[in-house]
């Protein structure tokens, strides 16, 4: 009975010699095998680029939406689905408690109130949002400065173009309550996030203006906004915020209600979930292409080595021994294709990530370039999945060797 360790070493050595020449260069240079190698390489490359684009796009949209409403909101439990929110009494102890929670990056307060901006030639319904956290809009300013006084605001370039306004202009804002109230506001700057619907809706200013309009106390606001350090920690942070506020009442006896980014914007996140389905379809198609390439390459290798197979069987090698030779040779083929697929795919992703050379129509896609991300866990899982699929696919064509008879091969020779 031959030694198993010796057999395995022999199988691998034979496979390596079949694949490589004595100089170490690939011997499998036949056109059909090159096509198979190219199919594996292109399949892996396309899957990597697709995953990086979709993850990057989702992160970009999520960050933009969070800029307008944060990752987690805590508001009055009695609110309805409008921007005219009932106030809650906020204490420093509650804000400090939320800031100390795990995965919480920033805690801020906000107040919002619906209104109408009117010029001599046009008008537009808006939501005036007063806030004390400006980092997101500071990053997206295109002209002017952030508000410094109670009557200064920033508006989007979309709204400015629609109402024919620019930095430094004054505008009347009407707030409809039991009686019509008007405030003269001054535009200190313009922002642009490319989220046209939200850009058209929100006017940002000082929270004290909303408090004054609503006759609120300095400790009252529409709610609390919480930013997390990473979206993958959103659920954990939301649970922490919920348990910190669930059994707590403010000084006026109001209960708190916690909502996450996805709950606040179900339509947007439903649309983003459709992108995941697109990626799944692309991965399935590319796995089919790669699988077909693997099968084609392995069959070609086997058919071109019929004489070798017959000789090995004549010398006493069994079918398992011969099958492993071609499985190992296929591993070399698949490994080379996956290596180059990863190199090309990651190179394309890195080039776009650092240079942003591929543009997009911002009015349609909400970003001005193709966004990229490096989801390493997904990429490792993808490569492991391709290897698993490749291993399963290799088993079927390698069974052809059991049909090759040494007698027929020798007779043919």
N, C-alpha and C positions, 0 to 999 in steps of 0.2 A: 504494500500500500504506500503510495508516494506521500512525502511529507507535505502537509497543507501549506505551511509557510513557504516552502520552496515553490509550490504550484502558484501561489499568489504572486510571488516575486517574478516567476517566469511569465505569467500572464501579463503583468504590467510591463515587463521588459519587452515582450513581443509587441504589445500595443504601442509602446513608445517608439520602437524601431520602425513599425509600420507608418507611424505618423511623421516621424522625423528622419531626415537623412543623417549620415554620419557627421556632417558639419553642424548639426543642430538646427538646420532650417526645416521648415515644414515641408513634408513631401506631398501632402494632400493638396496639390495645387491644381487638380483637375477642375474644369469650369463648373461642373455640377456641385462639387464640394464647396467651391468658392461661393456659389449662390446660396448654399445651405448656411455657410458661415455668415454671409451677408444678411440672410434672413434673421438669424439669431441676433446679430449685432443691431440691426435696425429695430427689431422688436423690443429689445431691452432699452435702447436709446429712446424710442417713442414713449414707452411706459414711464421712464424716469422723467422725461420732460413734461408729460401730461400730469403726473402727480405733483411735480414742483410748481407748475403753473396754477393748478387748481387750488392747492394749499396756499400758495402766495396770494392768489386772488381773493380767497375766502378771508385770509388774515387782513388784507387791505380793506375790504368792505366792512368787516367786523370792527376794525379800528376806527373807520370813519363814522359808523353808526354809534359806536361807543363815545366818540367825541361829542356828539350832540346829546347823549343821554346816559353816559357811563355804562358800566357793566351790570351794576345792581342799583336799583332805586328803592328807597324806603319812603313811603308817603302815608297820608291819612287813610285809614281803613275805609272810611265812608265816602271816598272819592268815586266819581263815575268816570267813564271813558272820555274825558275832555281835558283840555289844557287849563281850564278854570278850576284849579285844585284847591281843596280845603286846607287850611294851614295846620301845622303841628308845632307844638312848643318843643324847641330843641335846647338841650342842656349841654354844657361843655363836657360833663362826665360821660354822656352817651356818645358824643363824637370821639372822645378819647378812647372809650371802650371799643368802638368799631375800628379805629385806627390801629389798635393793638392786636386785632385779630390776625391769624395766619393768612398769608397770601394777599393781604390788603395793601395796596400801594398808596392810595390817596382817598381821603374822605372830604367831601365838600358839601355845601348847602346850595339850594337853588330856589327860585320862585318864578313862576310863569303866569302869563296873562294874555289871552287872545286880544287882538286889536286890528286896526285897519290903518295902513299907511296911505296917505293921499297927497297927490301933487295937483297942479293945475290941469294936467292932461290925463292922469291915470290914478288908479288906486289898487291896492292889493291887501288881501287878508293875511295877517301874520300872527306869529306867536312871539311875544316879547319875553325873553328869558333873561332873568337876572342871575348872575353866578359870581362865585368868588374863586373859580378855578379857570385859568385862561390858557394853560399850556397848549392844548390842542389847537385853539384858534390862533395862538401866536405863531405856530408852525405853518399855518395856512394863510397868513396875511399876505396880500399882494399890493396893498397901498395903505399909507397912513399908519396910525398907531392904535393900540387898545384903548378903550374908554378910561378916562381918568376922573371924570366928574359924573354926577348923578344924571345929567341930561345928555351925556354923550353915548353913542351906540356905534356898533359896527354892523354892516349889512353885507350880504354876498354880492359878488359881481353880477350874478344872475338878476337879483332884485334891482341893483343899481342900473343895469341896462334896461330893464323893463320900465322903470320909473324915471329914467333919464337923470340919474343922480350921480354925484361923485363925492370924493372926500372933501369935507368942509361945508357941504350944503346943509341947510336946515330943512326939516320936514315935519309935518303935522301927523301925530299918531292919535287916532280916536279909539277910545275904550268904551264899549257899550255895556252899561249896567242898568240900574234903575233910571239913571239919567246919563246923558252923553257927556263924557269927559275927554278933554283934549290936552295933549302935551306937545310942546315944541321940542323936538330932539335934534341934535347936531351929529352929523356923521363924521366920526373920527378916523374911520378906516374901512377898508373893504377886504373881505376874505373870500376864498374860493376852495371848496373841498371836492368839487366835481360831482357831488351828490345833489343833482339839480332840484329834486323835490324838497329835500331838507334845506338846501341853500335858499330856495324861494320862500320857505316857511319861517325860518328863525331869524329874529333880530336880537342881537346880544347886547346887554347893557348892565347897569348897576342894579344889584338886588334891592337897594334902598328905594328905588323908584316904584317897584311893585309893592313893597311894604307900605309906601306912602299912599299909593292909589287904593289899596285894599284896607287901609287903616289898621295895619298889623303892628304888633309890638316888635321891638328889635330882636326878640328871641324867637319870633315866628318865621316860618318859611314854608314853601310848598313841600319840601322834603329833603332827603339826603341822597347824594350820589356817591357811589363807591366804585373805585377802579381797582382791578386786581392786577397782580404782577405778571400773570400769564393766563391766557384763556383756558388752558388745560386745568387750571385750578378754580375755574368759575363756580362749579357746583359745590366744591368744598367751601369756598368763601361765602357763597350764597347761603349755605346751611348755617355757617357761623353767624352771619348777619341776622338770619331768621331767628335763631335761638337767642340772640342778644336782644331782640326787640319784640319777640312774640308775646311774652307775658308781661310786657311793660306798657304803661300808660303815660302820656305826657301830663303836664300840670293841669290841662283842661279836661282830662279824662279820655282823650282820643287814643284809640289803638293804632298800631303801626301795621303797614302792609308792605311786604317785600316782593319785588319782581326782578327777574333777571333780564338781560339784554334780549334773549330769545323770546321771552314772554311779552316784552314791550314791542317787538317788531316781528311778529310771526310771519308776515308776508315775505319780508326780506330773507329771513332764515329758511323759509320754505323754498324760496328760489335758489338759495345757496345749496340746499340739500339735493336739488336736481343736478347740480354740478358733480356731486359724488356719483350719481348714477351714470353720468357721461364718462367719468373716469373708469368705472367698473366695465362699461361696454368696451372702451378702448383697450383695457387690460385683457379682457377676454379675447378680443380680436387679435391682439398682438401675441397672446399665448398660442392662439391657433396658428398664426404665421410661423412663430418660432418652433412650435411642435411639428408642423409640416416640414420645416427645414431640417429639424433633427432626424425625422423619419427618412427623409430623402437622402440626407448625407450618410446615415447608417446603412441604408440599403445599398447605396453605391459602393461603400467601403466593403461590404460583405460580398457583393457580386464580383467585385474586382479582385477578391482574395479567395475565390473558390478553390484554386489549386492549393493554396496554403492550408485552407481548411481540410481538404482531402488528405493532404500530407500529414497534418497533425493528427487526424483521426486514424490514419494508417499506422502512426507511431504509438497509438494507444490513448490519445487524448479523448476524454468524453465530451458530450455536448456542453455541459456546464463550464468546463475549462475553456472551450472555444468561444462560448457566448460571452464569458467575462472579458476575453481579449477585446472583442468589438465594443463591449460596453465601456471599457477603459479608454479605447480609442475615441469613442463618442464623447466621453467626458473631456478629453483634450480638445475636441472640436467645440463643444459647448462652452468650456471654460474660456477658450480664446474668444469666442463670439461674445460672451458675457463681459469679459474684460474690456474689449474694445467698445461694446455698447455702453458700459459704465463710464469709460473715459470720454467718449463723445457726448453722451447725455449730460454728464456733470459739467463738461466744458461749455456746452451751449447754455446751461442754466447759469453758470458762473459769469459767462460773458454778458448775458442779459441782466443779471443781478447787479453787476458793478457798472455797466455802461448804459443800460436802458436804451439800447439801440433800436429795439422793435417798438414802434409807437402804437397807440390805440386811440380810437375816437372817444374822447373823454365824455362827450355828451351821451354816448350810448353805453359805455362800459364803466363809467364812474372813475376811471383812472386813465392817465395820459400815456401809459406804457404798459407792456406786459409784465405784471408783477411775478416775482419768483421767490421761492422759499427753499430751505434745505431741511425737509422733514426726515432726519436720518433714520429714525425708527421705521418709518414707512419704506424707505429705500432698502434698508437691510431686510425687512420682511418681504419686499418685492423680490430681491435676489434669492432669498431662501425659497420662496414660492416657485420661482422659475427653475431652480435646481431640482425641487421636488417633482414638478411637472415633467421636467426633462428626464429624470430618472425613471418615472413611470412609463413615459413614452418609449424610452430606449428598450424596454423589456420585450415589446411586441416584435419589432423588426429583428432583434437578435435571435428570436426563435427560429428564424429561417435556417440557421446553421444546422439545426437538427434534421432538416430535410436533405442535407447534402451528404451523398454516399461516397466514401472513398473509392469504391469499385467503379462507379460511374465517372468520377473525375479522372481516375487513371485510364479508363477506357477512352474517355474523350481526348486525353493527352496522347 
